[in-house]
Amino acid sequence: MDDMFQTLQEFMAHTDGATYLLIIGALIGIGGFWHFLTQRNGDE
């Protein structure tokens, strides 16, 4: 069975990509949560 990563370079490229996706997802989530917290109620 072949290993997923043959070199350290491949491993670092894979983990960098995953990290960037997690950071982008967290920023979108924080923005949505901030919008939820600061939205105004129409009754007031």
DRENTI-28669 format. One record per atom (N, C-alpha, C): x negated, y negated, z negated; residue in one letter; atom name; residue number from 1. Coordinates in steps of 0.02 Angstrom, whole numbers, always signed. Atoms other than C-alpha are relative to their C-alpha. Example, Ala and Ser with C-alpha at 12.3 -4.5 7.8 and 13.67 -1.06 7.14 Angstrom:
# residues 2
<tivex c1="-45" c2="+59" c3="+0" resn="A" name="N" resi="1"/>
<tivex c1="-615" c2="+225" c3="-390" resn="A" name="CA" resi="1"/>
<tivex c1="-45" c2="-60" c3="+0" resn="A" name="C" resi="1"/>
<tivex c1="+42" c2="+59" c3="+3" resn="S" name="N" resi="2"/>
<tivex c1="-684" c2="+53" c3="-357" resn="S" name="CA" resi="2"/>
<tivex c1="+39" c2="-55" c3="-37" resn="S" name="C" resi="2"/>
***
This chain:
# residues 44
<tivex c1="-43" c2="+59" c3="+0" resn="M" name="N" resi="1"/>
<tivex c1="+0" c2="+0" c3="+0" resn="M" name="CA" resi="1"/>
<tivex c1="-45" c2="-62" c3="+0" resn="M" name="C" resi="1"/>
<tivex c1="+39" c2="+62" c3="-4" resn="D" name="N" resi="2"/>
<tivex c1="-68" c2="-171" c3="+49" resn="D" name="CA" resi="2"/>
<tivex c1="+17" c2="-47" c3="-57" resn="D" name="C" resi="2"/>
<tivex c1="-11" c2="+51" c3="+50" resn="D" name="N" resi="3"/>
<tivex c1="-92" c2="-302" c3="-83" resn="D" name="CA" resi="3"/>
<tivex c1="+30" c2="-62" c3="+34" resn="D" name="C" resi="3"/>
<tivex c1="-32" c2="+59" c3="-29" resn="M" name="N" resi="4"/>
<tivex c1="+7" c2="-461" c3="-59" resn="M" name="CA" resi="4"/>
<tivex c1="-52" c2="-54" c3="+16" resn="M" name="C" resi="4"/>
<tivex c1="+51" c2="+51" c3="-9" resn="F" name="N" resi="5"/>
<tivex c1="-145" c2="-574" c3="-78" resn="F" name="CA" resi="5"/>
<tivex c1="-67" c2="+34" c3="+8" resn="F" name="C" resi="5"/>
<tivex c1="+66" c2="-29" c3="-13" resn="Q" name="N" resi="6"/>
<tivex c1="-311" c2="-527" c3="-3" resn="Q" name="CA" resi="6"/>
<tivex c1="-56" c2="-44" c3="-29" resn="Q" name="C" resi="6"/>
<tivex c1="+52" c2="+46" c3="+23" resn="T" name="N" resi="7"/>
<tivex c1="-407" c2="-682" c3="-57" resn="T" name="CA" resi="7"/>
<tivex c1="+29" c2="-50" c3="-49" resn="T" name="C" resi="7"/>
<tivex c1="-21" c2="+53" c3="+45" resn="L" name="N" resi="8"/>
<tivex c1="-400" c2="-818" c3="-188" resn="L" name="CA" resi="8"/>
<tivex c1="+33" c2="-57" c3="+38" resn="L" name="C" resi="8"/>
<tivex c1="-28" c2="+54" c3="-41" resn="Q" name="N" resi="9"/>
<tivex c1="-364" c2="-943" c3="-49" resn="Q" name="CA" resi="9"/>
<tivex c1="+74" c2="+14" c3="+16" resn="Q" name="C" resi="9"/>
<tivex c1="-69" c2="-18" c3="-14" resn="E" name="N" resi="10"/>
<tivex c1="-204" c2="-850" c3="-1" resn="E" name="CA" resi="10"/>
<tivex c1="+44" c2="-8" c3="-61" resn="E" name="C" resi="10"/>
<tivex c1="-38" c2="+6" c3="+62" resn="F" name="N" resi="11"/>
<tivex c1="-148" c2="-842" c3="-182" resn="F" name="CA" resi="11"/>
<tivex c1="+13" c2="-73" c3="-17" resn="F" name="C" resi="11"/>
<tivex c1="-7" c2="+70" c3="+17" resn="M" name="N" resi="12"/>
<tivex c1="-179" c2="-1028" c3="-210" resn="M" name="CA" resi="12"/>
<tivex c1="+49" c2="-35" c3="+48" resn="M" name="C" resi="12"/>
<tivex c1="-46" c2="+29" c3="-48" resn="A" name="N" resi="13"/>
<tivex c1="-86" c2="-1075" c3="-50" resn="A" name="CA" resi="13"/>
<tivex c1="+72" c2="+20" c3="-16" resn="A" name="C" resi="13"/>
<tivex c1="-67" c2="-24" c3="+17" resn="H" name="N" resi="14"/>
<tivex c1="+63" c2="-969" c3="-103" resn="H" name="CA" resi="14"/>
<tivex c1="+26" c2="-34" c3="-63" resn="H" name="C" resi="14"/>
<tivex c1="-23" c2="+30" c3="+62" resn="T" name="N" resi="15"/>
<tivex c1="+71" c2="-1038" c3="-280" resn="T" name="CA" resi="15"/>
<tivex c1="+10" c2="-76" c3="+7" resn="T" name="C" resi="15"/>
<tivex c1="-11" c2="+71" c3="-13" resn="D" name="N" resi="16"/>
<tivex c1="+51" c2="-1218" c3="-219" resn="D" name="CA" resi="16"/>
<tivex c1="+67" c2="-12" c3="+33" resn="D" name="C" resi="16"/>
<tivex c1="-65" c2="+7" c3="-33" resn="G" name="N" resi="17"/>
<tivex c1="+200" c2="-1196" c3="-104" resn="G" name="CA" resi="17"/>
<tivex c1="+57" c2="+10" c3="-48" resn="G" name="C" resi="17"/>
<tivex c1="-53" c2="-13" c3="+49" resn="A" name="N" resi="18"/>
<tivex c1="+306" c2="-1123" c3="-243" resn="A" name="CA" resi="18"/>
<tivex c1="+5" c2="-57" c3="-50" resn="A" name="C" resi="18"/>
<tivex c1="-1" c2="+56" c3="+48" resn="T" name="N" resi="19"/>
<tivex c1="+256" c2="-1263" c3="-361" resn="T" name="CA" resi="19"/>
<tivex c1="+33" c2="-61" c3="+31" resn="T" name="C" resi="19"/>
<tivex c1="-31" c2="+58" c3="-33" resn="Y" name="N" resi="20"/>
<tivex c1="+304" c2="-1397" c3="-235" resn="Y" name="CA" resi="20"/>
<tivex c1="+76" c2="+9" c3="+6" resn="Y" name="C" resi="20"/>
<tivex c1="-72" c2="-13" c3="-4" resn="L" name="N" resi="21"/>
<tivex c1="+474" c2="-1315" c3="-210" resn="L" name="CA" resi="21"/>
<tivex c1="+34" c2="-10" c3="-68" resn="L" name="C" resi="21"/>
<tivex c1="-28" c2="+9" c3="+67" resn="L" name="N" resi="22"/>
<tivex c1="+504" c2="-1310" c3="-398" resn="L" name="CA" resi="22"/>
<tivex c1="+3" c2="-74" c3="-19" resn="L" name="C" resi="22"/>
<tivex c1="+1" c2="+71" c3="+17" resn="I" name="N" resi="23"/>
<tivex c1="+454" c2="-1493" c3="-418" resn="I" name="CA" resi="23"/>
<tivex c1="+55" c2="-37" c3="+38" resn="I" name="C" resi="23"/>
<tivex c1="-53" c2="+33" c3="-40" resn="I" name="N" resi="24"/>
<tivex c1="+569" c2="-1548" c3="-276" resn="I" name="CA" resi="24"/>
<tivex c1="+68" c2="+17" c3="-28" resn="I" name="C" resi="24"/>
<tivex c1="-63" c2="-20" c3="+30" resn="G" name="N" resi="25"/>
<tivex c1="+712" c2="-1448" c3="-351" resn="G" name="CA" resi="25"/>
<tivex c1="+14" c2="-35" c3="-66" resn="G" name="C" resi="25"/>
<tivex c1="-8" c2="+34" c3="+64" resn="A" name="N" resi="26"/>
<tivex c1="+682" c2="-1523" c3="-522" resn="A" name="CA" resi="26"/>
<tivex c1="+16" c2="-74" c3="+10" resn="A" name="C" resi="26"/>
<tivex c1="-14" c2="+70" c3="-12" resn="L" name="N" resi="27"/>
<tivex c1="+680" c2="-1700" c3="-453" resn="L" name="CA" resi="27"/>
<tivex c1="+71" c2="-10" c3="+26" resn="L" name="C" resi="27"/>
<tivex c1="-70" c2="+4" c3="-24" resn="I" name="N" resi="28"/>
<tivex c1="+844" c2="-1671" c3="-360" resn="I" name="CA" resi="28"/>
<tivex c1="+48" c2="+11" c3="-57" resn="I" name="C" resi="28"/>
<tivex c1="-43" c2="-14" c3="+58" resn="G" name="N" resi="29"/>
<tivex c1="+920" c2="-1596" c3="-517" resn="G" name="CA" resi="29"/>
<tivex c1="+2" c2="-57" c3="-49" resn="G" name="C" resi="29"/>
<tivex c1="+2" c2="+57" c3="+46" resn="I" name="N" resi="30"/>
<tivex c1="+863" c2="-1741" c3="-626" resn="I" name="CA" resi="30"/>
<tivex c1="+39" c2="-59" c3="+29" resn="I" name="C" resi="30"/>
<tivex c1="-39" c2="+54" c3="-32" resn="G" name="N" resi="31"/>
<tivex c1="+934" c2="-1865" c3="-500" resn="G" name="CA" resi="31"/>
<tivex c1="+74" c2="+12" c3="-4" resn="G" name="C" resi="31"/>
<tivex c1="-71" c2="-16" c3="+5" resn="G" name="N" resi="32"/>
<tivex c1="+1101" c2="-1776" c3="-497" resn="G" name="CA" resi="32"/>
<tivex c1="+26" c2="-6" c3="-71" resn="G" name="C" resi="32"/>
<tivex c1="-20" c2="+5" c3="+70" resn="F" name="N" resi="33"/>
<tivex c1="+1107" c2="-1766" c3="-687" resn="F" name="CA" resi="33"/>
<tivex c1="+4" c2="-74" c3="-21" resn="F" name="C" resi="33"/>
<tivex c1="+0" c2="+72" c3="+15" resn="W" name="N" resi="34"/>
<tivex c1="+1063" c2="-1952" c3="-701" resn="W" name="CA" resi="34"/>
<tivex c1="+63" c2="-32" c3="+30" resn="W" name="C" resi="34"/>
<tivex c1="-60" c2="+27" c3="-31" resn="H" name="N" resi="35"/>
<tivex c1="+1203" c2="-1993" c3="-579" resn="H" name="CA" resi="35"/>
<tivex c1="+62" c2="+21" c3="-39" resn="H" name="C" resi="35"/>
<tivex c1="-56" c2="-25" c3="+40" resn="F" name="N" resi="36"/>
<tivex c1="+1324" c2="-1886" c3="-681" resn="F" name="CA" resi="36"/>
<tivex c1="+6" c2="-39" c3="-65" resn="F" name="C" resi="36"/>
<tivex c1="-1" c2="+36" c3="+64" resn="L" name="N" resi="37"/>
<tivex c1="+1275" c2="-1976" c3="-842" resn="L" name="CA" resi="37"/>
<tivex c1="+19" c2="-73" c3="+8" resn="L" name="C" resi="37"/>
<tivex c1="-11" c2="+72" c3="-7" resn="T" name="N" resi="38"/>
<tivex c1="+1287" c2="-2151" c3="-772" resn="T" name="CA" resi="38"/>
<tivex c1="+60" c2="-19" c3="+43" resn="T" name="C" resi="38"/>
<tivex c1="-57" c2="+18" c3="-41" resn="Q" name="N" resi="39"/>
<tivex c1="+1442" c2="-2139" c3="-662" resn="Q" name="CA" resi="39"/>
<tivex c1="+53" c2="-32" c3="-43" resn="Q" name="C" resi="39"/>
<tivex c1="-51" c2="+38" c3="+36" resn="R" name="N" resi="40"/>
<tivex c1="+1582" c2="-2256" c3="-712" resn="R" name="CA" resi="40"/>
<tivex c1="+67" c2="+35" c3="+6" resn="R" name="C" resi="40"/>
<tivex c1="-67" c2="-29" c3="+1" resn="N" name="N" resi="41"/>
<tivex c1="+1754" c2="-2199" c3="-760" resn="N" name="CA" resi="41"/>
<tivex c1="+48" c2="-50" c3="+33" resn="N" name="C" resi="41"/>
<tivex c1="-45" c2="+44" c3="-36" resn="G" name="N" resi="42"/>
<tivex c1="+1892" c2="-2272" c3="-648" resn="G" name="CA" resi="42"/>
<tivex c1="+54" c2="-31" c3="-44" resn="G" name="C" resi="42"/>
<tivex c1="-53" c2="+25" c3="+44" resn="D" name="N" resi="43"/>
<tivex c1="+2012" c2="-2302" c3="-795" resn="D" name="CA" resi="43"/>
<tivex c1="-20" c2="-65" c3="-35" resn="D" name="C" resi="43"/>
<tivex c1="+22" c2="+58" c3="+39" resn="E" name="N" resi="44"/>
<tivex c1="+1908" c2="-2437" c3="-878" resn="E" name="CA" resi="44"/>
<tivex c1="-4" c2="-63" c3="+42" resn="E" name="C" resi="44"/>
***
